[in-house]
C-alpha cells in the first residue's frame, strides 16, 4: 500500500506541472497569434520635451535643441509615452490576460532600423483597448559610430506630419517577455504593430 502512495504523489505532481505547462503554452500562443494595432498616442516626451506639438524643425527652441544635444552626447535619451494598444485575441481566448514583464521594441523607417529600447515596467494586456504609460531609454541606430542629431528632428516631424502620402513607412515591432506559471518566457521573434 505504501509503494502505491509513493508512486501516486509524483504522478499527481507531474499532472499538475503538465496542466500548468499546457495553460502557459495556450496563453503564450494566444498572445503570439493576436493582432496588435496602435490606436493612438496621447503623449510622447523625449527627455521632457513634448514631441507631439512639434510639426516642423522650427518648432524646436534653442533650449529644446540644447537638451536633446546634451542627452545624445551623454547617451541619456529617455522617452515617456501614453499609448493606446488594441489587442485582438482569437476566438476562445478573449478572457485571457498576459503580464509582460519586459518589452524590447524597435522602430523601422522605410525598413531600416532607426530606434530601439527596452521597457522594464510590468504591463498587463487583455483583449481590446489597453492604455499604457511607459518609460523607456532610447538607442538610436548609429552611423560611423555616431548618432546624427538630425534624425531626432526628422523622426519628430515624421510623427506629427499631416501629409501621409509623403511620409516614409514607419513600423513598430515588439518582443515581449511574458510572465508564465513556470517563469518568464521571451517570445523568440519580434511582433509587428499595425498602424
JOQUINOR-V172320 format. One record per residue. N is the residue number from 1. SS is DSSP state (helix for helix, strand for strand, loop for the rest). Layout:
# JOQUINOR-V172320
N_SS / N_SS
This chain:
# JOQUINOR-V172320
1_loop / 2_helix / 3_helix / 4_helix / 5_helix / 6_helix / 7_helix / 8_helix / 9_helix / 10_helix / 11_helix / 12_helix / 13_helix / 14_helix / 15_helix / 16_helix / 17_helix / 18_helix / 19_helix / 20_helix / 21_helix / 22_helix / 23_helix / 24_helix / 25_helix / 26_helix / 27_helix / 28_helix / 29_helix / 30_helix / 31_helix / 32_helix / 33_loop / 34_loop / 35_strand / 36_strand / 37_strand / 38_strand / 39_strand / 40_strand / 41_strand / 42_strand / 43_strand / 44_strand / 45_strand / 46_strand / 47_loop / 48_loop / 49_strand / 50_strand / 51_loop / 52_loop / 53_loop / 54_loop / 55_loop / 56_loop / 57_helix / 58_helix / 59_helix / 60_loop / 61_loop / 62_helix / 63_helix / 64_helix / 65_helix / 66_helix / 67_helix / 68_helix / 69_helix / 70_helix / 71_helix / 72_helix / 73_helix / 74_loop / 75_loop / 76_loop / 77_loop / 78_strand / 79_strand / 80_strand / 81_strand / 82_strand / 83_strand / 84_strand / 85_strand / 86_strand / 87_strand / 88_strand / 89_loop / 90_loop / 91_loop / 92_loop / 93_loop / 94_loop / 95_loop / 96_loop / 97_strand / 98_strand / 99_strand / 100_strand / 101_strand / 102_strand / 103_strand / 104_strand / 105_strand / 106_strand / 107_strand / 108_strand / 109_strand / 110_loop / 111_loop / 112_strand / 113_strand / 114_strand / 115_strand / 116_strand / 117_strand / 118_strand / 119_strand / 120_loop / 121_loop / 122_loop / 123_strand / 124_strand / 125_strand / 126_strand / 127_loop / 128_strand / 129_strand / 130_strand / 131_strand / 132_strand / 133_strand / 134_strand / 135_strand / 136_strand / 137_strand / 138_strand / 139_strand / 140_strand / 141_loop / 142_loop / 143_strand / 144_loop / 145_loop / 146_strand / 147_loop / 148_loop / 149_helix / 150_helix / 151_helix / 152_helix / 153_helix / 154_helix / 155_helix / 156_helix / 157_helix / 158_helix / 159_helix / 160_helix / 161_loop / 162_loop / 163_loop / 164_loop / 165_loop / 166_loop / 167_loop / 168_loop / 169_loop / 170_strand / 171_strand / 172_strand / 173_strand / 174_strand / 175_strand / 176_strand / 177_strand / 178_strand / 179_strand / 180_strand / 181_loop / 182_loop / 183_strand / 184_strand / 185_strand / 186_strand / 187_loop / 188_loop / 189_loop / 190_loop / 191_strand / 192_strand / 193_strand / 194_strand / 195_loop
